[in-house]
Amino acid sequence: MKRLLSNPIARVIAGLLIGIVLLVLVSRFVNIVAGAGVVIENLKTPHGVLFALLSGVAFLLAFSMRGMRWKLFLSTISPVRTSTAVRVYLVGIFVNFMLSFSSGEIAKALLIKRVAGIPISRSLPTVAMDRSLDLLPALVIMIVVPLLGMTMEIRLWLVLGIVGSLFIVLVAFIGLTVWKRSVAIAVLHKITSILPGFVGGKIEAFATGFVDSLLASTSRPRIFLLALAFTCLAVACDGLFAMFAFWTIGLPVSFGTVIFGYTVYNMFFILPTPPGQVGSNEAVGLLIFTGLLHLPGDKVAPMFIFSHPWAALLMCSAALICLKTLGLRISTTMKMLPEENDAEEEITEKREAVTVR
């Protein structure tokens, strides 16, 4: 069973089955066939095609900004071209979309090792640091919602609470790391000692690498300021993507409404989702935009019926182009993911080095 679940094709099939169940549940609340009809009718118009293309540009820009942000952290350990970091990031996003929420992060570390020679044990902490900045909008939303007098369901508060808590813990850990590295390492050792030896050792070694990368970054405040700027730009592009997607299906919503809703929507994807996000996109979209923001369900459904396959097409096309320009193939990349022996070797070496120190 374990071998079967490690097979990418098996995981995709299992995810699609789960997604189909979610789509069946969504169809009990909205008419999916009618929603698809709305999409087709609007895409027959010049303005529908224009808005669709603009949403595509915003979508790719959002992840390109995040790739540039990741390059900032990579540059603290090894010089990497911005174009290389962005291309690897776009491939990682595609792998994440197709398989699971953690596969893309591993793919980034494996690919950057292949194309830039950066060891996995050193690049993985930078991936974690980069992803942690995507938690920041959740904290902002938790502050803004009460001020606006909005009411949210317990499920929304639960997700935002998890994300916000993770960000607060991360900030506290950053402060401890900057203050005294040895204390931060000692705290990590105590926490990981509770876990089984093998698992705890891997987590401790990874977290130690995270601490070292963090110290390298905090010694250059300019990096964090630029990273925050790229995060803001990426969130703005996310909002533009959703806004133009709504405009594509004929619902004129404001940028402020959409950027708020889509930021909350993105927070849900720190949790595990079916590969391809089949069904989860539509379910979460209805929960946020209809349940929270009270947009009509017969318009929200078409927006996600359009944006979901459109985003998948964009990610697939971008990933294939990026792989080709990096001198790799999609088959090679997918085969790399189960190869965890190299990663485990590097993590073990890192742990031994920490022990010696």
For each residue, the residues with C-beta under 8 A, 3 or more apart:
1: 4 5
2: 5 6
3: 6 7
4: 1 7 10
5: 1 2 10 11 14
6: 2 3 338
7: 3 4 10 11 338
8: 11 12 98 99 334 337 338
9: 12 13
10: 4 5 7 13 14
11: 5 7 8 14 15 99 100 275
12: 8 9 15 16 98 99 275 276
13: 9 10 16 17
14: 5 10 11 17 18 275
15: 11 12 18 19 99 100 274 275 276 278
16: 12 13 19 20 274 275 276 278
17: 13 14 20 21
18: 14 15 21 22 274 278 279
19: 15 16 22 23 274 275 276 277 278 279 280
20: 16 17 23 24 278 279
21: 17 18 24 25 279
22: 18 19 25 26 274 278 279 280 282 283
23: 19 20 26 27 32 278 279 282
24: 20 21 27 28
25: 21 22 28 29 279 283
26: 22 23 29 30 32 279 282 283 286 301
27: 23 24 30 31 32
28: 24 25
29: 25 26 286 297
30: 26 27 35 286 297 298 300 301
31: 27 34 35 298 301
32: 23 26 27 35 36 301 305
33: 36 37
34: 31 37 38 298
35: 30 31 32 38 39 298 301 302 305
36: 32 33 39 40 302 305
37: 33 34 40 41
38: 34 35 41 42 249 250 298 299 302
39: 35 36 42 43 248 249 302 305 306
40: 36 37 43 44
41: 37 38 44 45
42: 38 39 45 48 248 249 250 302
43: 39 40 48 49 52 248 306
44: 40 41 48
45: 41 42 48 49
46: 49 50
47: 50 51 247
48: 42 43 44 45 51 52 248 249 250
49: 43 45 46 52 53
50: 46 47 53 54
51: 47 48 54 55 244 245 247 248
52: 43 48 49 55 56 244 245 248 306 310
53: 49 50 56 57
54: 50 51 57 58 240 244
55: 51 52 58 59 240 241 242 243 244 245 248 307 310
56: 52 53 59 60 310 314
57: 53 54 60 61
58: 54 55 61 62 237 238 240 241 244
59: 55 56 62 63 237 241 310 311 314
60: 56 57 63 64 90 314 318
61: 57 58 64 65 237
62: 58 59 65 66 234 235 237 238 241
63: 59 60 66 67 89 90 93 234
64: 60 61 67 68 86 89 90
65: 61 62 68 69 230 231 233 234 237
66: 62 63 69 70 89 130 134 230 231 234
67: 63 64 70 71 82 85 86 87 88 89 90
68: 64 65 71 72 82 85 86 230
69: 65 66 72 73 130 133 226 227 230 231 234
70: 66 67 73 74 85 89 108 126 127 130
71: 67 68 74 75 80 82 85 86
72: 68 69 75 76 223 226 227 230
73: 69 70 76 126 129 130 213 217 223 227
74: 70 71 77 78 80 85 112 116 118 123 126
75: 71 72 78 79 80 223
76: 72 73 126 213 216 217 220 223
77: 74 118 122 123 126 213 216
78: 74 75 116 117 118 122
79: 75
80: 71 74 75 84 85 112 116 118
81: 84 85
82: 67 68 71 85 86
83: 86 87
84: 80 81 87 88 112 115 116 326
85: 67 68 70 71 74 80 81 82 88 89 112
86: 64 67 68 71 82 83 89 90
87: 67 83 84 90 91 322 325 326
88: 67 84 85 91 92 108 111 112 115 322 326
89: 63 64 66 67 70 85 86 92 93 108
90: 60 63 64 67 86 87 93 94 315 318 319 322
91: 87 88 94 95 107 108 111 319 322 323 326 333
92: 88 89 95 96 104 105 107 108 111
93: 63 89 90 96 97 104 315 319
94: 90 91 97 98 104 315 316 318 319
95: 91 92 98 99 103 104 107 319 333 334 337
96: 92 93 99 100 101 102 103 104 105 107
97: 93 94 104 275 276 277 312 315
98: 8 12 94 95 103 275 276
99: 8 11 12 15 95 96 103 104 275 337
100: 11 15 96 103 272 273 275
101: 96 104 269 270 271 272 273
102: 96 105 106
103: 95 96 98 99 100 106 107 337
104: 92 93 94 95 96 97 99 101 107 108
105: 92 96 102 108 109 124 127 128 131
106: 102 103 109 110 124 337 343
107: 91 92 95 96 103 104 110 111 333 336 337
108: 70 88 89 91 92 104 105 111 112 123 127
109: 105 106 112 113 120 123 124 127 343
110: 106 107 113 114 120 336 337 339 343
111: 88 91 92 107 108 114 115 326 328 333 336
112: 74 80 84 85 88 108 109 115 116 118 123
113: 109 110 116 117 118 119 120 123
114: 110 111 328 336
115: 84 88 111 112 326 327 328
116: 74 78 80 84 112 113
117: 78 113
118: 74 77 78 80 112 113 122 123
119: 113 122 123 346
120: 109 110 113 123 124 342 343 346 347
121: 124 205 206 209 343 346 347 349 350
122: 77 78 118 119 125 126 209 213
123: 74 77 108 109 112 113 118 119 120 126 127
124: 105 106 109 120 121 127 128 206 209 343
125: 122 128 129 206 209 210 212 213 214
126: 70 73 74 76 77 122 123 129 130 213
127: 70 105 108 109 123 124 130 131
128: 105 124 125 131 132 206 210
129: 73 125 126 132 133 210 213 214 217
130: 66 69 70 73 126 127 133 227
131: 105 127 128 134 135
132: 128 129 135 166 167 170
133: 69 129 130 136 227 228 231
134: 66 131 137 231 266
135: 131 132 138 139 163 164 166 167 170 270
136: 133 139 140 167 228 231
137: 134 140 141 231 235 263 266 267
138: 135 141 142 160 163 164 167 263 267
139: 135 136 142 143 163 164 167 168
140: 136 137 143 144
141: 137 138 144 145 160 260 263 264 267
142: 138 139 145 160 161 164
143: 139 140 146 147
144: 140 141 147 148 260
145: 141 142 148 150 152
146: 143 149 150
147: 143 144
148: 144 145
149: 146
150: 145 146 292
151:
152: 145 156 157 160 292
153: 156 157 287 291 292
154: 157 158
155: 158 159 287
156: 152 153 159 160 264 287 288 292
157: 152 153 154 160 161
158: 154 155 161 162
159: 155 156 162 163 267 268 270 271
160: 138 141 142 152 156 157 163 164 264 267
161: 142 157 158 164 165
162: 158 159 165 166 270 271
163: 135 138 139 159 160 166 167 267 270
164: 135 138 139 142 160 161 167 168
165: 161 162 168 169
166: 132 135 162 163 169 170 270
167: 132 135 136 138 139 163 164 170 171
168: 139 164 165 171 172
169: 165 166 172 173
170: 132 135 166 167 173 174
171: 167 168 174 175
172: 168 169 175 176
173: 169 170 176 177 184
174: 170 171 177 178 214 218
175: 171 172 178 179
176: 172 173 179 180 183 184 187
177: 173 174 180 181 184 211 214 215 218
178: 174 175 215 218
179: 175 176 183
180: 176 177 183 184
181: 177 184 185 211 215
182: 185 186
183: 176 179 180 186 187
184: 173 176 177 180 181 187 188 211
185: 181 182 188 189 208 211 354
186: 182 183 189 190
187: 176 183 184 190 191
188: 184 185 191 192 204 207 208 211
189: 185 186 192 193 204
190: 186 187 193 194
191: 187 188 194
192: 188 189 195 200 201 203 204 207
193: 189 190 200
194: 190 191 200
195: 192 199 200 203
196: 199 200
197: 200 201
198: 201 202
199: 195 196 202 203
200: 192 193 194 195 196 197 203 204
201: 192 197 198 204 205 347 348 351
202: 198 199 205 206 344 347 351
203: 192 195 199 200 206 207
204: 188 189 192 200 201 207 208 351 354
205: 121 201 202 208 209 347 348 350 351 354
206: 121 124 125 128 202 203 209 210 347 350
207: 188 192 203 204 210 211
208: 185 188 204 205 211 212 350 351 354
209: 121 122 124 125 205 206 212 213 350
210: 125 128 129 206 207 213 214
211: 177 181 184 185 188 207 208 214 215
212: 125 208 209 215 216
213: 73 76 77 122 125 126 129 209 210 216 217
214: 125 129 174 177 210 211 217 218
215: 177 178 181 211 212 218 219
216: 76 77 212 213 219 220
217: 73 76 129 213 214 220 223 224
218: 174 177 178 214 215 221 224
219: 215 216
220: 76 216 217 223 224
221: 218 224 225
222: 225 226
223: 72 73 75 76 217 220 226 227
224: 217 218 220 221 227 228
225: 221 222 228 229
226: 69 72 222 223 229 230
227: 69 72 73 130 133 223 224 230 231
228: 133 136 224 225 231 232
229: 225 226 232 233
230: 65 66 68 69 72 226 227 233 234
231: 65 66 69 133 134 136 137 227 228 234 235
232: 228 229 235 236
233: 65 229 230 236 237
234: 62 63 65 66 69 230 231 237 238
235: 62 137 231 232 238 239 259 263
236: 232 233 239 240 259
237: 58 59 61 62 65 233 234 240 241
238: 58 62 234 235 241 242 259 262 263 266
239: 235 236 242 243 255 258 259 262 263
240: 54 55 58 236 237 243 244 255
241: 55 58 59 62 237 238 244 245 262 307
242: 55 238 239 245 246 258 259 261 262 265 303 307
243: 55 239 240 246 247 253 254 255 258 259
244: 51 52 54 55 58 240 241 247 248
245: 51 52 55 241 242 248 249 303 306 307 310
246: 242 243 249 251 252 253 258 299 303
247: 47 51 243 244 250 251 252 253
248: 39 42 43 48 51 52 55 244 245 303 306
249: 38 39 42 48 245 246 299 302 303 306
250: 38 42 48 247 299
251: 246 247 295 296 299 303
252: 246 247
253: 243 246 247 257 258 295
254: 243 257 258
255: 239 240 243 258 259
256: 259 260
257: 253 254 260 261 293
258: 239 242 243 246 253 254 255 261 262
259: 235 236 238 239 242 243 255 256 262 263
260: 141 144 256 257 263 264 293
261: 242 257 258 264 265 288 289 292 293
262: 238 239 241 242 258 259 265 266 288
263: 137 138 141 235 238 239 259 260 266 267
264: 141 156 160 260 261 267 268 288 292
265: 242 261 262 268 284 285 288 289
266: 134 137 238 262 263 269
267: 137 138 141 159 160 163 263 264 270
268: 159 264 265 271 273 280 284
269: 101 266 273 277
270: 101 135 159 162 163 166 267
271: 101 159 162 268
272: 100 101
273: 100 101 268 269 277 280
274: 15 16 18 19 22 277 278 279 280
275: 11 12 14 15 16 19 97 98 99 100 278
276: 12 15 16 19 97 98 312
277: 19 97 269 273 274 280 281 308
278: 15 16 18 19 20 22 23 274 275 281
279: 18 19 20 21 22 23 25 26 274 282 283
280: 19 22 268 273 274 277 283 284
281: 277 278 284 285 304 307 308
282: 22 23 26 279 285 286 301 304 305 308
283: 22 25 26 279 280 286 287
284: 265 268 280 281 287 288
285: 265 281 282 288 289 300 301 303 304
286: 26 29 30 282 283 289 290 291 297 300 301 304
287: 153 155 156 283 284 290 291 292
288: 156 261 262 264 265 284 285 291 292 293
289: 261 265 285 286 292 293 295 300 303
290: 286 287 293 294 295 296 297 300
291: 153 286 287 288 294
292: 150 152 153 156 261 264 287 288 289
293: 257 260 261 288 289 290
294: 290 291
295: 251 253 289 290 299 300
296: 251 290 299 300
297: 29 30 286 290 300 301
298: 30 31 34 35 38 301 302
299: 38 246 249 250 251 295 296 302 303
300: 30 285 286 289 290 295 296 297 303 304
301: 26 30 31 32 35 282 285 286 297 298 304 305
302: 35 36 38 39 42 249 298 299 305 306
303: 242 245 246 248 249 251 285 289 299 300 306 307
304: 281 282 285 286 300 301 307 308
305: 32 35 36 39 282 301 302 308 309
306: 39 43 52 245 248 249 302 303 309 310
307: 55 241 242 245 281 303 304 310 311
308: 277 281 282 304 305 311 312
309: 305 306 312 313
310: 52 55 56 59 245 306 307 313 314
311: 59 307 308 314 315
312: 97 276 308 309 315 316
313: 309 310 316 317
314: 56 59 60 310 311 317 318
315: 90 93 94 97 311 312 318 319
316: 94 312 313 319 320
317: 313 314 320 321
318: 60 90 94 314 315 321 322
319: 90 91 93 94 95 315 316 322 323 330
320: 316 317 323 324 330
321: 317 318 324 325
322: 87 88 90 91 318 319 325 326
323: 91 319 320 326 328 329 330 333
324: 320 321 327 328
325: 87 321 322
326: 84 87 88 91 111 115 322 323
327: 115 324
328: 111 114 115 323 324 332 333
329: 323 332 333
330: 319 320 323 333 334
331: 334 335
332: 328 329 335 336
333: 91 95 107 111 323 328 329 330 336 337
334: 8 95 330 331 337
335: 331 332 338 339
336: 107 110 111 114 332 333 339
337: 8 95 99 103 106 107 110 333 334
338: 6 7 8 335
339: 110 335 336 342 343
340: 343 344
341: 344 345
342: 120 339 345 346
343: 106 109 110 120 121 124 339 340 346 347
344: 202 340 341 347 348
345: 341 342 348 349
346: 119 120 121 342 343 349 350
347: 120 121 201 202 205 206 343 344 350 351
348: 201 205 344 345 351 352
349: 121 345 346 352 353
350: 121 205 206 208 209 346 347 353 354
351: 201 202 204 205 208 347 348 354 355
352: 348 349 355 356
353: 349 350 356 357
354: 185 204 205 208 350 351 357
355: 351 352
356: 352 353
357: 353 354
